[in-house]
Amino acid sequence: MHLLDRQRALAIAPLWRLGFRSFFLAGALFALLAVALWAAVLHGAPGLAVPGGMLAWHRHEMPFGFGLAIIAGFLLTAVQNWTGRPGLNGRPLIMLFGVWLAARLAWFAPVPLAVLIALQLAFTGLFITQMARQLIAARQRNNYPILLVLSLLALCQSLTLAGLAMGDDGWQRRGALAALWLIAVMLSLIGGRVIPFFTQRGLGRTEAFAAHPWLDRLLLVCGVLVAVLFASGHNLQANPWLATPFIVLSALHGQRLWRWHLRGIWRVPLLWSLHLGYAWLLVASLGMAAWHLGWLTQPSLANHALAVGAMGGLILAMMARVSLGHTGRALQPPKAMAWAFGLLNLGALIRVSAGGSWLWLAAICWGASFALFVGYYAPILCRARVDGHPG
């Protein structure tokens, strides 16, 4: 890095030097507060006056407020390594983060519905534009599938918000569920790259896991197909034929977990948390297949296995690992993070198996896990790298 560029980078407050810092911290805090509020409403607390009601808010904010924020933090950081070009930082990053924050707050502010919708779409559009600009400029064709999934997520958000504007519950549900399964595609894309790499590094192995490009492509195609079926409304009614793509997804996720598994992972919290989080993708796919075949009564259980176990679990594990690596710290998380990973997975298990009367306990487990992350990682994310690098 040129000396002048380095000096300019070091002049930026640490929180705004790369996207993972602000978006990981704010996204985790939002996850804690949003689920606490939703759980309180489910247990009889009066809901806040938001457009479309609290269910509409919850449906939109978990994938597009929480999930997309963490995805943005990860990708805006990773694209710097992929392209060799500086990532978003300083004022442009502050502005993008400001749009995300304004979009979250707008739900509770006395603004016209059109303003609320514009803010939601503005963040997604600006984020995708930034990613496209960097990837296309560097001709990173191997990462174009990420742009595809992000663009489909934007369409799902548009469908959800159109349903909100029109008072159409079906459109909202279709858009939110399609988005959730597209996030599963993103998790499998990113997980397929980093989990074997992190496992190899974490256990000190010299040999890398063998690559299987065909498996990655099949997972992408199958995952997008599932999301399209949700967006079109076909996956909202049980149909034995529609179990097929979920059975294929289950087989592919299971094959990955089998290939990646090494006994040593269970001694390393940063590894077993990633593997358990990925395993929830398998559980969710099996659950949807079982529902379509008539073996499961509620598809909500499978969808929450995905939302709580896979999205929540993989996000928490990824944030814990990436935050240490990108701040130049040893890959040894605070000991309390093992409890955070365990509580998150316990909460997911309770949510999908114990029934509605235990939702409060699942919410407490979720909240405690993200509270531990915020408490221990906020100082890390707000301080400069320990090695003096301006990242």
C-alpha positions in Angstrom: 0.0 0.0 0.0 1.3 3.5 -0.9 2.4 5.5 2.1 -0.1 8.3 1.5 -3.0 5.8 1.0 -1.9 4.1 4.3 -1.9 7.4 6.2 -5.4 8.2 4.8 -6.7 4.7 5.9 -5.2 5.0 9.4 -6.9 8.4 9.7 -10.3 6.7 9.5 -11.9 5.7 12.8 -11.5 1.9 13.1 -15.2 1.3 13.1 -15.4 2.6 9.5 -12.3 1.1 8.0 -14.0 -2.0 6.6 -17.7 -3.1 6.3 -17.5 -6.0 8.7 -16.9 -3.8 11.7 -20.0 -1.6 11.7 -22.4 -4.1 10.1 -21.4 -7.0 12.3 -21.8 -5.0 15.5 -25.0 -3.2 14.5 -26.5 -6.4 13.0 -25.8 -8.4 16.1 -27.3 -5.7 18.3 -30.3 -5.5 16.0 -30.8 -9.3 16.1 -30.9 -9.1 19.9 -33.4 -6.3 20.1 -35.6 -7.4 17.2 -36.2 -10.9 18.5 -36.7 -9.7 22.0 -39.4 -7.3 20.8 -41.0 -10.0 18.6 -41.0 -12.5 21.5 -42.6 -9.9 23.8 -45.4 -9.3 21.3 -46.0 -13.1 20.9 -46.4 -13.4 24.6 -49.0 -10.7 24.9 -47.1 -7.4 25.0 -48.8 -4.6 23.0 -47.3 -4.3 19.6 -45.9 -1.1 18.3 -47.7 0.8 15.6 -45.8 -0.2 12.4 -47.1 -0.4 8.8 -48.8 -3.7 8.2 -48.5 -4.8 11.9 -45.7 -6.5 13.8 -45.9 -9.7 11.7 -45.1 -7.7 8.6 -42.2 -6.0 10.4 -40.8 -9.3 11.7 -41.1 -11.0 8.2 -39.2 -8.2 6.5 -36.6 -7.3 9.2 -35.2 -10.7 9.9 -34.0 -11.5 6.4 -33.6 -8.0 5.0 -32.7 -6.0 8.2 -30.6 -8.6 10.1 -29.5 -11.1 7.5 -28.7 -8.7 4.7 -26.7 -6.5 7.1 -24.4 -9.3 8.0 -24.1 -10.4 4.4 -23.2 -6.9 3.5 -20.5 -6.7 6.2 -18.9 -9.9 5.1 -19.0 -9.3 1.3 -17.9 -5.7 1.5 -14.9 -7.0 3.4 -14.2 -10.1 1.3 -14.4 -8.3 -2.0 -11.3 -6.4 -1.1 -9.4 -9.8 -0.9 -11.0 -11.1 -4.0 -10.3 -8.1 -6.3 -7.2 -6.6 -4.7 -9.0 -3.2 -4.7 -9.8 -1.2 -1.5 -13.0 -2.1 0.2 -15.7 0.5 1.0 -14.5 2.6 4.0 -14.7 6.1 5.5 -17.6 8.4 4.4 -19.0 6.1 1.7 -19.3 3.3 4.3 -20.8 5.7 6.9 -23.4 6.8 4.3 -24.3 3.2 3.4 -24.6 2.3 7.1 -26.7 5.4 7.7 -29.2 4.3 5.0 -29.4 0.8 6.7 -30.0 2.4 10.1 -32.6 4.8 8.7 -34.4 1.9 7.1 -34.6 0.1 10.4 -35.8 3.2 12.3 -38.3 4.2 9.6 -40.6 1.4 10.7 -41.3 3.2 14.0 -41.2 6.8 12.7 -44.2 8.8 11.4 -43.1 8.7 7.8 -45.2 8.0 4.7 -45.2 4.3 3.6 -43.5 5.3 0.3 -40.5 6.7 2.3 -40.2 3.5 4.4 -40.2 1.4 1.2 -37.7 3.7 -0.5 -35.3 3.4 2.4 -35.5 -0.4 2.4 -34.8 -0.7 -1.3 -32.2 2.1 -1.2 -29.9 0.1 1.1 -30.2 -3.1 -0.9 -29.7 -1.3 -4.2 -26.6 0.7 -3.0 -25.1 -2.4 -1.5 -25.6 -4.5 -4.7 -24.3 -1.6 -6.9 -21.1 -1.4 -4.8 -20.5 -5.2 -5.1 -21.2 -5.2 -8.8 -18.9 -2.2 -9.4 -16.0 -3.9 -7.7 -16.6 -7.4 -9.1 -17.2 -6.3 -12.7 -14.3 -3.9 -12.7 -12.0 -6.8 -11.6 -13.7 -9.2 -14.0 -14.4 -11.6 -11.1 -16.7 -13.9 -13.1 -16.4 -16.7 -10.5 -18.1 -14.4 -8.1 -21.0 -13.4 -10.4 -23.3 -16.0 -8.8 -23.1 -13.8 -5.7 -24.4 -10.9 -7.7 -27.2 -13.2 -9.0 -28.3 -14.2 -5.6 -28.2 -10.6 -4.3 -30.3 -9.4 -7.3 -32.8 -12.1 -6.6 -32.9 -11.1 -3.0 -33.7 -7.5 -4.1 -36.6 -8.9 -6.1 -37.9 -10.8 -3.1 -37.7 -7.7 -1.0 -39.6 -5.8 -3.7 -42.3 -8.5 -3.6 -42.5 -8.3 0.2 -42.8 -4.6 0.2 -45.3 -4.6 -2.6 -47.4 -6.9 -0.5 -47.0 -4.5 2.4 -48.2 -1.5 0.3 -51.1 -3.5 -1.1 -52.1 -5.1 2.2 -51.5 -8.5 0.5 -50.4 -11.0 3.2 -49.7 -13.7 0.6 -47.2 -11.5 -1.3 -45.4 -10.6 1.9 -45.1 -14.3 2.9 -44.0 -15.4 -0.5 -41.3 -12.7 -0.7 -40.0 -13.2 2.8 -39.8 -17.0 2.6 -38.2 -16.9 -0.9 -35.6 -14.5 0.6 -34.9 -16.8 3.5 -34.1 -19.6 1.1 -32.0 -17.4 -1.0 -30.0 -16.5 2.1 -29.6 -20.2 2.5 -28.1 -20.2 -1.0 -25.7 -17.4 0.0 -24.8 -19.3 3.2 -24.0 -22.4 1.1 -22.0 -20.4 -1.4 -19.9 -18.7 1.3 -19.8 -21.7 3.6 -18.6 -23.9 0.8 -15.6 -21.6 0.5 -14.7 -20.8 4.0 -15.7 -23.7 6.2 -13.3 -26.2 4.6 -10.6 -23.5 4.6 -11.2 -22.5 8.2 -11.2 -26.2 9.2 -7.9 -26.9 7.4 -6.3 -23.9 9.1 -7.9 -24.4 12.5 -6.6 -28.0 12.7 -3.2 -27.3 11.2 -3.7 -29.6 8.2 -1.4 -29.0 5.3 -3.6 -30.7 2.6 -6.7 -28.8 1.4 -10.1 -30.4 0.9 -10.8 -31.5 -2.6 -12.9 -29.0 -4.6 -16.2 -30.2 -6.2 -17.4 -27.4 -8.6 -20.3 -29.5 -9.8 -21.7 -29.8 -6.3 -21.5 -26.1 -5.8 -23.3 -25.4 -9.1 -26.0 -28.0 -8.3 -26.5 -26.4 -4.9 -26.9 -23.0 -6.5 -29.4 -24.2 -9.1 -31.4 -26.2 -6.6 -31.4 -23.4 -4.0 -32.5 -20.8 -6.6 -35.2 -23.2 -7.9 -36.6 -23.6 -4.3 -36.6 -19.8 -3.8 -38.5 -19.3 -7.1 -41.1 -21.9 -6.1 -41.6 -19.9 -2.8 -41.9 -16.6 -4.6 -44.4 -18.0 -7.1 -46.5 -19.5 -4.2 -46.0 -23.1 -5.2 -44.0 -24.1 -2.1 -46.8 -22.7 0.2 -49.0 -25.8 -0.4 -47.8 -29.4 0.3 -47.1 -31.3 -2.9 -45.1 -34.6 -2.9 -43.5 -33.7 -6.2 -42.1 -30.5 -4.7 -40.2 -32.6 -2.1 -37.7 -33.5 -4.9 -35.5 -30.3 -4.8 -35.4 -30.4 -1.0 -34.3 -34.1 -1.1 -31.6 -33.1 -3.5 -30.5 -30.2 -1.3 -30.5 -32.5 1.7 -28.2 -35.0 -0.1 -25.8 -32.3 -1.2 -25.6 -30.6 2.2 -25.1 -34.0 3.8 -22.3 -34.9 1.4 -20.5 -31.7 2.2 -20.8 -32.2 5.9 -19.5 -35.7 5.5 -16.5 -34.6 3.5 -15.6 -31.7 5.8 -16.0 -33.6 9.1 -12.8 -34.3 11.1 -12.8 -35.4 14.7 -10.7 -32.5 15.8 -13.4 -29.9 15.0 -15.2 -30.7 18.2 -12.3 -29.4 20.3 -12.3 -26.0 18.5 -15.4 -23.7 19.1 -14.7 -21.7 16.0 -15.0 -24.9 14.0 -17.8 -26.9 15.6 -20.0 -23.8 15.6 -19.6 -23.5 11.8 -20.3 -27.1 11.2 -23.4 -27.1 13.4 -24.7 -24.0 11.8 -24.3 -25.6 8.3 -25.9 -28.8 9.6 -29.1 -26.8 10.1 -29.3 -26.3 6.3 -29.6 -30.0 6.1 -32.2 -30.1 8.8 -34.3 -27.4 7.2 -34.1 -29.1 3.8 -35.2 -32.4 5.3 -38.0 -30.7 7.1 -39.4 -29.1 4.0 -39.2 -32.5 2.2 -41.0 -34.2 5.1 -43.7 -31.5 5.0 -44.3 -31.9 1.3 -44.5 -35.7 1.8 -47.0 -35.3 4.6 -44.7 -36.4 7.4 -44.5 -33.0 9.1 -47.5 -30.9 10.0 -46.0 -27.4 9.9 -43.6 -26.0 7.3 -42.9 -23.2 9.8 -40.7 -25.7 11.8 -38.5 -26.2 8.8 -38.4 -22.5 7.9 -37.4 -21.7 11.5 -34.7 -24.4 11.4 -33.3 -22.4 8.6 -33.9 -18.9 10.1 -32.7 -19.6 13.6 -30.3 -22.5 13.3 -28.7 -22.0 9.9 -28.9 -18.2 9.4 -28.4 -17.4 13.1 -25.9 -20.1 13.8 -23.7 -19.6 10.7 -23.9 -15.8 11.1 -22.8 -15.9 14.7 -20.0 -18.4 14.0 -18.8 -16.5 10.9 -18.8 -13.1 12.7 -16.8 -14.6 15.6 -14.1 -16.0 13.3 -13.9 -13.2 10.7 -13.8 -10.5 13.3 -10.7 -12.0 14.9 -8.9 -12.7 11.6 -9.6 -9.3 10.1 -8.4 -7.4 13.2 -5.1 -9.3 13.2 -5.9 -11.1 16.4 -5.2 -14.7 17.3 -8.0 -17.1 16.3 -8.9 -17.8 19.9 -12.4 -16.3 20.8 -13.3 -15.4 24.3 -14.2 -18.6 26.2 -17.8 -17.3 26.7 -18.3 -17.6 22.9 -18.5 -21.3 23.3 -21.6 -20.7 25.5 -22.9 -18.3 22.9 -22.6 -20.9 20.1 -24.2 -23.6 22.4 -27.1 -21.3 23.4 -27.8 -20.4 19.8 -28.1 -24.0 18.7 -30.1 -24.8 21.8 -32.5 -22.0 21.0 -32.9 -23.4 17.4 -33.6 -26.8 18.8 -36.3 -25.5 21.2 -37.9 -23.4 18.4 -38.4 -26.3 16.1 -39.2 -29.0 18.5 -40.8 -27.7 21.8 -43.8 -25.9 20.5 -45.2 -22.4 21.0 -45.3 -22.5 24.8 -41.5 -22.5 24.8 -40.9 -19.7 22.3 -39.8 -17.5 25.2 -36.9 -19.8 26.1 -35.8 -20.0 22.4 -35.8 -16.2 22.3 -33.8 -16.0 25.5 -31.2 -18.4 24.1 -31.0 -16.3 20.9 -30.7 -13.0 22.7 -28.1 -14.3 25.2 -25.9 -15.6 22.3 -25.9 -12.3 20.4 -25.6 -10.3 23.7 -22.4 -12.3 24.4 -21.1 -11.5 20.9 -21.8 -7.8 21.3 -20.3 -7.6 24.8 -17.0 -9.3 23.9 -16.6 -8.2 20.3 -17.6 -4.5 20.4 -14.2 -3.5 21.8 -12.5 -5.6 19.1 -14.6 -4.1 16.3 -14.2 -0.5 17.5 -10.4 -0.7 17.9 -7.6 -0.7 15.3 -6.0 -3.9 14.2 -3.4 -5.1 16.7 -0.8 -5.5 13.9 -1.0 -1.9 12.7 -2.5 -2.8 9.4 -5.1 -0.1 8.3 -7.9 -2.7 7.9 
